[in-house]
Amino acid sequence: MLLNNQNQSFLEVQILGVYQTKIEVKTVSGKCLFVYPTKTQKDDPLFWQSLKDIIKAKLWLPINKTLHQLIDSDWLVATNA
């Protein structure tokens, strides 16, 4: 199932840049926030290269609204079928 407006536990963000181990993002409303990668993400060089590609492509990603972390399932959520 795709994330939609009924599931308000996420924010849509665009990555602006990476500063040391925090990621600056901009929400749809224009508010700037910092996203903090997990320990696994911090140690993963492919994660950081992917972020550079995402910045270049100007893609929008979902983040957890309360924890300010990237949602690892991207725009998909599990269904209870």
VEXKE-599761 format. One record per atom (N, C-alpha, C): residue in one letter; atom name; chain; y, x, z. Coordinates in nm, 2 decimals, decimal comma. Each point is the difference from the previous one (the first is absolute). Last residue first. Layout:
  aa  at  ch      c2      c1      c3
   a  CA   A       Y       X       Z
...
***
This chain:
  aa  at  ch      c2      c1      c3
   a   N   A   -0,77   -0,31    0,57
   a  CA   A   -0,08   -0,09   -0,08
   a   C   A   -0,14    0,00    0,05
   n   N   A    0,48    0,20    0,11
   n  CA   A   -0,11   -0,04    0,09
   n   C   A   -0,08   -0,11   -0,07
   t   N   A    0,32    0,42   -0,20
   t  CA   A   -0,01   -0,14    0,02
   t   C   A   -0,12   -0,03    0,09
   a   N   A    0,36    0,45   -0,08
   a  CA   A   -0,14   -0,06    0,00
   a   C   A    0,01   -0,15    0,03
   v   N   A    0,39    0,27   -0,26
   v  CA   A   -0,05   -0,02    0,13
   v   C   A   -0,13   -0,06    0,00
   l   N   A    0,37    0,30   -0,34
   l  CA   A   -0,11   -0,09    0,02
   l   C   A   -0,03   -0,01    0,15
   w   N   A    0,33    0,29   -0,22
   w  CA   A    0,05   -0,14   -0,01
   w   C   A   -0,12   -0,10    0,02
   d   N   A   -0,07    0,49    0,19
   d  CA   A    0,10   -0,03   -0,10
   d   C   A    0,04   -0,15    0,01
   s   N   A   -0,30    0,24    0,30
   s  CA   A   -0,06   -0,08   -0,11
   s   C   A    0,10   -0,04   -0,11
   d   N   A    0,12    0,26    0,39
   d  CA   A   -0,09    0,08   -0,08
   d   C   A   -0,07   -0,08   -0,10
   i   N   A    0,50   -0,03    0,22
   i  CA   A   -0,12   -0,08    0,00
   i   C   A   -0,10    0,06   -0,09
   l   N   A    0,41    0,26    0,26
   l  CA   A   -0,04   -0,06   -0,12
   l   C   A   -0,13   -0,08    0,02
   q   N   A    0,35    0,03    0,40
   q  CA   A   -0,10    0,09   -0,07
   q   C   A   -0,04   -0,07   -0,13
   h   N   A    0,29   -0,15    0,40
   h  CA   A    0,06    0,07   -0,11
   h   C   A   -0,09    0,11   -0,06
   l   N   A   -0,07   -0,36    0,35
   l  CA   A   -0,03    0,14    0,02
   l   C   A    0,07    0,09   -0,10
   t   N   A    0,06   -0,48   -0,01
   t  CA   A    0,03    0,04    0,14
   t   C   A   -0,03    0,15    0,02
   k   N   A   -0,06   -0,22   -0,43
   k  CA   A    0,14   -0,03    0,05
   k   C   A    0,02    0,05    0,14
   n   N   A   -0,31    0,21   -0,40
   n  CA   A   -0,02   -0,08    0,12
   n   C   A    0,14   -0,03    0,06
   i   N   A   -0,02    0,09   -0,52
   i  CA   A   -0,01    0,08    0,12
   i   C   A   -0,02   -0,11    0,12
   p   N   A   -0,04    0,04   -0,59
   p  CA   A    0,01   -0,08    0,12
   p   C   A   -0,01    0,10    0,12
   l   N   A    0,22    0,12   -0,50
   l  CA   A   -0,12    0,00    0,08
   l   C   A    0,02   -0,09    0,12
   w   N   A    0,21    0,13   -0,53
   w  CA   A    0,02   -0,07    0,13
   w   C   A   -0,13    0,00    0,07
   l   N   A    0,20    0,37   -0,39
   l  CA   A   -0,09   -0,12    0,03
   l   C   A    0,04   -0,05    0,14
   k   N   A    0,17    0,38   -0,31
   k  CA   A    0,08   -0,11    0,07
   k   C   A   -0,08   -0,12    0,02
   a   N   A   -0,12    0,45   -0,20
   a  CA   A   -0,02   -0,13   -0,07
   a   C   A    0,08   -0,12    0,06
   k   N   A    0,02    0,44    0,20
   k  CA   A    0,04    0,01   -0,14
   k   C   A   -0,01   -0,13   -0,07
   i   N   A   -0,17    0,02    0,44
   i  CA   A    0,15    0,01    0,00
   i   C   A    0,05    0,01   -0,15
   i   N   A   -0,46    0,01    0,06
   i  CA   A    0,05   -0,14    0,03
   i   C   A    0,15    0,00    0,00
   d   N   A   -0,22    0,42   -0,04
   d  CA   A   -0,01   -0,08   -0,12
   d   C   A    0,05   -0,14    0,01
   k   N   A    0,00    0,28    0,38
   k  CA   A    0,09    0,05   -0,10
   k   C   A    0,00   -0,08   -0,13
   l   N   A   -0,32   -0,10    0,33
   l  CA   A    0,13   -0,05    0,04
   l   C   A    0,11    0,05   -0,10
   s   N   A   -0,44    0,17   -0,04
   s  CA   A    0,01   -0,14   -0,05
   s   C   A    0,13   -0,06    0,04
   q   N   A   -0,09    0,43    0,15
   q  CA   A    0,02    0,00   -0,14
   q   C   A    0,01   -0,14   -0,06
   w   N   A   -0,10    0,04    0,46
   w  CA   A    0,14    0,05   -0,03
   w   C   A    0,03    0,00   -0,15
   f   N   A   -0,45   -0,10    0,13
   f  CA   A    0,09   -0,10    0,05
   f   C   A    0,15    0,03   -0,04
   l   N   A   -0,33    0,33   -0,06
   l  CA   A    0,00   -0,11   -0,11
   l   C   A    0,09   -0,11    0,04
   p   N   A   -0,08    0,35    0,31
   p  CA   A    0,09    0,04   -0,10
   p   C   A    0,01   -0,10   -0,12
   d   N   A   -0,12   -0,07    0,54
   d  CA   A   -0,06   -0,02   -0,14
   d   C   A    0,10    0,03   -0,11
   d   N   A    0,06   -0,02    0,50
   d  CA   A   -0,08    0,12   -0,04
   d   C   A   -0,06   -0,01   -0,14
   k   N   A    0,27   -0,36    0,20
   k  CA   A    0,08    0,13    0,01
   k   C   A   -0,08    0,12   -0,05
   q   N   A   -0,22   -0,42    0,02
   q  CA   A    0,09    0,01   -0,11
   q   C   A    0,08    0,12    0,01
   t   N   A   -0,28   -0,09    0,36
   t  CA   A   -0,08    0,02   -0,12
   t   C   A    0,09    0,02   -0,12
   k   N   A    0,20   -0,13    0,40
   k  CA   A   -0,04    0,14    0,01
   k   C   A   -0,08    0,03   -0,12
   t   N   A    0,34   -0,38   -0,09
   t  CA   A   -0,10    0,02    0,10
   t   C   A   -0,04    0,15    0,00
   p   N   A    0,50   -0,16   -0,15
   p  CA   A   -0,14    0,01   -0,05
   p   C   A   -0,09    0,02    0,12
   y   N   A    0,49   -0,25   -0,02
   y  CA   A   -0,07    0,12    0,06
   y   C   A   -0,15    0,00   -0,04
   v   N   A    0,52   -0,20   -0,18
   v  CA   A   -0,15   -0,03    0,01
   v   C   A   -0,06    0,13    0,05
   f   N   A    0,53   -0,21    0,02
   f  CA   A   -0,09    0,11   -0,01
   f   C   A   -0,14   -0,05    0,02
   l   N   A    0,46   -0,26   -0,21
   l  CA   A   -0,09    0,02    0,11
   l   C   A   -0,07    0,13   -0,02
   c   N   A    0,44   -0,33   -0,21
   c  CA   A   -0,07    0,12    0,00
   c   C   A   -0,08    0,02    0,13
   k   N   A    0,19   -0,45   -0,29
   k  CA   A    0,00    0,07    0,12
   k   C   A   -0,08    0,13   -0,01
   g   N   A    0,07   -0,36   -0,34
   g  CA   A    0,08    0,12    0,00
   g   C   A    0,01    0,08    0,12
   s   N   A   -0,28   -0,40   -0,14
   s  CA   A    0,14   -0,04    0,04
   s   C   A    0,09    0,12    0,01
   v   N   A   -0,46    0,07   -0,11
   v  CA   A    0,06   -0,09   -0,10
   v   C   A    0,14   -0,04    0,03
   t   N   A   -0,15    0,45    0,23
   t  CA   A   -0,06   -0,13   -0,01
   t   C   A    0,07   -0,08   -0,12
   k   N   A   -0,08    0,55    0,07
   k  CA   A    0,11   -0,11   -0,01
   k   C   A   -0,07   -0,13   -0,01
   v   N   A   -0,14    0,53    0,22
   v  CA   A   -0,02   -0,11   -0,10
   v   C   A    0,12   -0,10    0,01
   e   N   A   -0,20    0,53    0,15
   e  CA   A    0,11   -0,09    0,00
   e   C   A   -0,03   -0,11   -0,10
   i   N   A   -0,33    0,33    0,30
   i  CA   A    0,03   -0,05   -0,13
   i   C   A    0,11   -0,10    0,01
   k   N   A   -0,21    0,45    0,30
   k  CA   A    0,04   -0,14   -0,01
   k   C   A    0,05   -0,04   -0,13
   t   N   A   -0,13    0,45    0,16
   t  CA   A   -0,12   -0,08    0,00
   t   C   A    0,04   -0,15    0,01
   q   N   A    0,33    0,33   -0,21
   q  CA   A   -0,10    0,06    0,09
   q   C   A   -0,12   -0,09    0,00
   y   N   A    0,29   -0,23   -0,27
   y  CA   A    0,07    0,09    0,08
   y   C   A   -0,09    0,05    0,11
   v   N   A    0,02   -0,29   -0,51
   v  CA   A   -0,08    0,05    0,11
   v   C   A    0,07    0,11    0,07
   g   N   A    0,17   -0,46   -0,31
   g  CA   A   -0,03    0,14    0,01
   g   C   A   -0,08    0,03    0,12
   l   N   A    0,08   -0,44   -0,19
   l  CA   A    0,12    0,07   -0,04
   l   C   A   -0,02    0,15    0,00
   i   N   A   -0,32   -0,47   -0,06
   i  CA   A    0,02    0,13    0,07
   i   C   A    0,12    0,07   -0,06
   q   N   A   -0,09   -0,54    0,07
   q  CA   A    0,00    0,10   -0,11
   q   C   A    0,03    0,14    0,07
   v   N   A   -0,21   -0,51    0,18
   v  CA   A    0,09    0,11    0,01
   v   C   A   -0,01    0,09   -0,13
   e   N   A   -0,13   -0,50    0,28
   e  CA   A   -0,01    0,06   -0,13
   e   C   A    0,11    0,12    0,00
   l   N   A   -0,28   -0,22    0,44
   l  CA   A    0,13    0,01   -0,07
   l   C   A   -0,02    0,07   -0,13
   f   N   A   -0,33   -0,31    0,37
   f  CA   A    0,03    0,12   -0,08
   f   C   A    0,14   -0,01   -0,05
   s   N   A   -0,23   -0,34    0,24
   s  CA   A   -0,03    0,11    0,08
   s   C   A    0,03    0,13   -0,07
   q   N   A    0,01   -0,49   -0,13
   q  CA   A    0,13    0,07    0,03
   q   C   A   -0,02    0,12    0,09
   n   N   A   -0,25   -0,36   -0,35
   n  CA   A   -0,05    0,10    0,09
   n   C   A    0,12    0,09    0,03
   q   N   A    0,06   -0,35   -0,31
   q  CA   A   -0,05   -0,07    0,12
   q   C   A   -0,05    0,10    0,11
   n   N   A    0,15    0,13   -0,45
   n  CA   A    0,11   -0,02    0,10
   n   C   A   -0,05   -0,08    0,12
   n   N   A   -0,36    0,30   -0,24
   n  CA   A    0,10   -0,08   -0,06
   n   C   A    0,11   -0,03    0,11
   l   N   A   -0,46    0,33   -0,17
   l  CA   A    0,10   -0,03    0,10
   l   C   A    0,10   -0,09   -0,06
   l   N   A   -0,50   -0,01   -0,20
   l  CA   A    0,13    0,07    0,00
   l   C   A    0,09   -0,04    0,12
   m   N   A   -0,56   -0,01   -0,04
   m  CA   A    0,12   -0,08    0,00
   m   C   A    0,12    0,09    0,00
***
